[in-house]
Amino acid sequence: MTEFLKLALPVVLTYLGMTIMGFVDLLYVGQISSAAIGAVGLGTSLFSWFLVFLLGLSSSLEYLVSHAHGAKDSFKQYQYLIQGLFLISGSSLVLSGLLMGISYRLDWLGINNDVLVSTRSYLGILALSLPAASLCNVLRIYMTAMGIVRPVMVILIAGNGVNALLGYVFILGHWGAPRLGAAGAAWVTLAARSMMLIAQGFYLFLWDKKTENLFHQYPIRFDWKVMKELLHVGIPPALQMIFEVGVFTIVTTLAAKLSSDELAAHQIVLNTASLTFMVPLGVSSATAVLVGQCLGRKDHRGAIQASHRGFTLGVGFMLVSSLTLLCFSDWILGFFTKDIHVVAIGKSILFIAALFQLSDGTQTVGTGALRGMGDTRGPMFFNFCGHWLFGLPIGTFLCFQMNWGLRGLWVGLSLGLTVVAVAVFA
């Protein structure tokens, strides 16, 4: 368990740091209006759909690099990194342009006019940060797969500090700066992510120069054989993450058809649930790496033990998280907004979010264990069926046909996550 914790805790803190950046932005815009909360929330949800596809695509490195590291094949690790950078660089630039185009056509989604203009400006700027965020993840996965986790965590903490400071200045308009609101949140995020990419790249270059010196020994060139290997392993988890996160994006878009208060309540609860989700997600990543390393050195017993420890930590935390959300709902909602209407709506939704914490933890850690074994197609299939064929149709029906409103959408999310958790665990 000690070895697991040494890898898992920094990874968990890294994932938490990635989420806290958006969490802080939401706190700042919460001081402006409920419409600003909705704009940042909706823009982030649409952005996340593109980001998680790239995260899933690069997650192939967790399996491939950890196996190569377990087998002590340094050159293979280097090949995977270079081709991963080629793959994510090209893909992120294309998707960034597509996302900017979508930001100009948001009116097609029937979004509430109160949040449409702010969402359009926020998303158009945020799209520019997609390459930096995606490439940061490639470097993070590569270093984590080799057990290098502390520097990534330190850089992320520094990035969050930059984001919080600049957000205070430019989102809220302090120290003589203009009050930029939602658009300021996007500019600040772009600056922080760019800084983190430069810092991670610089550290990895120095580390490689002191140890294996692979960047100097071997040329940086495109290798179609290795690229096909990355795509073969990476496309299923990329689609799986689209199915999983995409359903939350669709639900956010549907919530934007309701009142601005309901959209604000939805976004506050979604951000809270996303924050707790980062812990089992970090445990899942550590589980995938350790399972992959064990299988790389033919240690099947160690792989089983790593899976069991992942479930113990991930699901155990989500049990505590569930109780916390149930007991402190007023304090959590009041932390974001003082609007009594938003708080009242949010309480019923937070109750549902508390109930699906265990399902969320189970399916996330289970997916990591399967990914470490190279099984990425099963979770993809489970997420598609659970969310898109079961949870989303039920939630939409309850919201718009049975007039349950926002509560109906969240009941659908909870049912979909439970179906996926049962399938993955089995």
ABEGO torsion letter per residue (X at the ends): XAAAAAAAAAAAAAAAAAAAAAAAAAAAAAAABAAAAAAAAAAAAAAAAAAAAAAAAAAAAAAAAAAAAAAGBAAAAAAAAAAAAAAAAAAAAAAAAAAAAAAAAAAAAGBBAAAAAAAAAAAAAAAAAAAAAAAAAAAAAAAAAAGBAAAAAAAAAAAAAAAAAAAAAAAAGBGGBBBAEAAAAAAAAAAAAAAAAAAAAAAAAAAAAABAGAAAABBBBBBAAAAAAAAAAAAAAAAAAAAAAAAAAAAAAAAAABBAAAAAAAAAAAAAAAAAAAAAAAAAAAAAAAAAAAAAAGBAAAAAAAAAAAAAAAAAAAAAAAAAAAAAAAAAAAAABABAAAAAAAAAAAAAAAAAAAAAAAAAAAAAAAAAAGBAAAAAAAAAAAAAAAAAAAAAAAAAAAGAEAAAAAAAAAAAAAAAAAAAAX
